[in-house]
Amino acid sequence: MKALVHVTLKPGVLDPQGKAIEHALSALSVEGVEEVRQGKFIEIELAGSDEAAAQRSVEEMCRKLLANTVIENYSVEIVS
Amino acid sequence: MKAAVIVFPGSNCDRDVQVALRQSMGREPLMVWHKQGEFEQVDLIVLPGGFSYGDYLRSGAMAAHSPAMKEVVKRAKAGTPVLGICNGFQVLTEAGLLPGALMRNAKLKFVCRDVDLRVESSQSLFTARYEQGQRIRIPVAHHDGCYYADAQTLETLEERGQIAFRYTDEAGEVNADGNPNGSLANIAGVFNETKTVLGMMPHPERLADPRLGGSDGRTLFDGLVEALT
């Protein structure tokens, strides 16, 4: 089993790195970019086969370490 | 008075703080390696600046869960004063001992220079030797110093007088020109609710000797020694 974790900045939290990427994209003359927000993607290999337990366990990892919930949201997807 | 400095892999201001503490206390602080979950009882714990654990994941995130920090959190909750400078401030927010978070500087650049600060509150162990509203000048050196808190947290900080220092311009005005990193409300340092924990981005230990160009930082350490001896 594998957990796919996305950590993203909460709406409204300033993201200067996302802004810089946005500007760089506009310099490439790529059309249609309205806004860029940058986050993190973390892949975790997991032992066991209980998907519900894995979901709970990875969410706990997010709350304790992987995300800072003052500024970030997280989402967890378990894939086999 | 006894003090301890927690040393993480990647700390780089631990010895500067050691020198500043020695100068003000007249004795050696205890240097505690991050793997030590137990250490002698002390009157003050300092978390120094640097790049603990290479700033991986988020600045301060890994250090916040080290064995030494688990003990620091326990002692801070029981009332032991804790000072976090720069990376130490980041560790304190990650450990939940201080509200808010420190994010990438708004202009994305590492800022390393002296800054002007206004002492917002002299009613604490850390700032008692300063005057309320006093202007001081000490250096910052960081990439992730942009203080952020949600609107409600900011309101609470203001109401309870938990803002210790604010960045100002050279004339002493709190404005965008004097803000080196985009921090909310120009916040450079905050206290916890009981004012026994202080986190600040500027480095008082780096200007604690006139031979280095100033001693505005020494006042903080002298004040701590006076309060805790």
Interface residues (C-beta under 8 A of the other chain):
Chain A: V13 L14 P16 Q17 A20 K64 L65 L66 N68 V70 I71
Chain B: L57 R58 A61 H65 T93 E94 P99 G100 A101 M103 R104 N105 A106 K107 L108 C146 Y148 A149 D150 G182
